[in-house]
Amino acid sequence: MTQWVGPARAVGLETITFDGGLELRPLGCDKGTAVERVFQEMGNRTAMAYLGDDLSDEDAFRALKGRGLSVLVRHESRPTLADAWIRPPRQLLAFLLACGGACAGEQKE
């Protein structure tokens, strides 16, 4: 993956390796920066949930602290700033279905 470092830097990107591959992002930005940007554009009262599985998601979990829900999605737990931990695929699917139902105004009795 080192072959991507030079070309990425040439166009203003940095490379971050993770479990499943390579992440490209603007220099000086991280996933926490993206969360902050959403709040800037949508307002601080925006309901937000962030689900992530690797260490680069910790920046987003930190940025969301006290303002939304952060969820670590992994088979094994690890130290994290996330508010909750769920295991894929069953718990993730159940979470997404519950969120979809809540957004559609459905209530379980």
Secondary structure, DSSP 8 states (H G I E B T S, - for coil): -GGGHHHHHHTTEEEEEETTEEEEEETT--HHHHHHHHHHHH-TT---EEEE-SGGGHHHHHHHTTTSEEEEE-SS----S-SEEE-TTHHHHHHHHHHHHHHTT----
